[in-house]
Amino acid sequence: MSNLRQIGIANGTYLGDNDLRFPYAGIRFTGGAQHLSWDDLLNHQLGFNYTKTQLRAGSSLTNYGVMKILLCPSDRIKIDNTGTAGYSQSFRRTYAMPRHNMGQVAIGNRTAAQAKADWPPSADNLTGIGLTWNHDDVTANAWNNADAKWDTASDPDPVHQLYVAQDMVTESSSTILMTEKPHGTSIAGNMLQAFIPAVTGHTNAYFHDGTTDPTQDRATFSVGTRPKTYHNNKFNYLMTDGHVEFLDPQKTLPAGNSSRTTQAHMWTIRPGD
C-alpha cells in the first residue's frame, strides 16, 4: 500500500508538470524493439533520472538503477525470461493501469464495435484510464499521425496524442488509476503488462521458478483457488485522487455484478456506471 501511495504522489506531480494530463499506460514501437510505459513517464517524479535511450528500451535494466517502488513486497513472482532472454537483466513491476479500449479493442464484455463510442477520450468513456498504443496491433489505428509512427529509435517523443485529462475523471475517489497485476512478464519499462483489462487481470499471473518441471514452469495460478498466495485474495487500488484502498476485487464492481471480466464502476472513467 505504501508503494502505491508514493506512486500516487508522483502521479500528482506528473499531472502538475504535464498540463493535468494523466500518464498513458504505454507505447510500443513497430516490431517491439522499444517501449515507453507509465513507470518510464513517472521515473523523474519517482526520484530517478533515466536517459531517453534507457526510457525507450524494451525493459528497464538493473544497471540503470532499480525502482524498488514498482514491486509490491508481497509479489515474489520471478521474472519469466523463457521468451526473452534479455529480461534476465531487468527487474519486475507489480502495478498496472486499467486498460482503455482505445475505441478499437473488445474488452470489458464489450465488442470492438461498441468500443468505438469510447474514442476520443472523454468523461463519458465506459473503459479504463490507461491509454495504450501498440504499433503491432489495432490500437495503432488510434495514433495521431501528426507524430512520427514510432518505427525507428530516432523518432521524437510523441506530443500530439490524445490523453485523459484530470477534469475528465469526475469521480476521482472511486476511479482506479493503478492496481496490482503480479505477473512474471510484467517488467519495468515494458508496456505489455503495464495495463490490466478488468478484475480477471489480477488472476492471470504466471510463476517462473527456474525448474524444468513442466507442471511448475510458467504454471498459471488462480488467486481464487490459492488465496494465501497474494494478500488473501484482496488487492490494493490507487484511485485517481491519490488515496489507496485495500479491497476484495468484487467491491470494485457494481453491486450485483458477478462478472469479473466487466469494465464497470471503479474500472471506468464514466461516472455512475
Secondary structure, DSSP 8 states (H G I E B T S, - for coil): -HHHHHHHHHHHHHHHHTTTB---SEEE-GGGSBEEEHHHHTTTTTT----HHHHHBSS-BGGG---GGGS-TT-------SS-GGGGGB-B--EEEEB--TTT---TT--HHHHGGG-S--TT-SS-SB-EEETTSGGGGG--TTS--S-STTS----S----BGGG-S-GGGSEEEEE---TT-BTT-GGGSEE-SGGGGT-EE---S---TTTTT-EE-TTT-TTTTGGG-EEEEETTS-EEEE-GGGGS-TT---TT---GGGSSSTT-
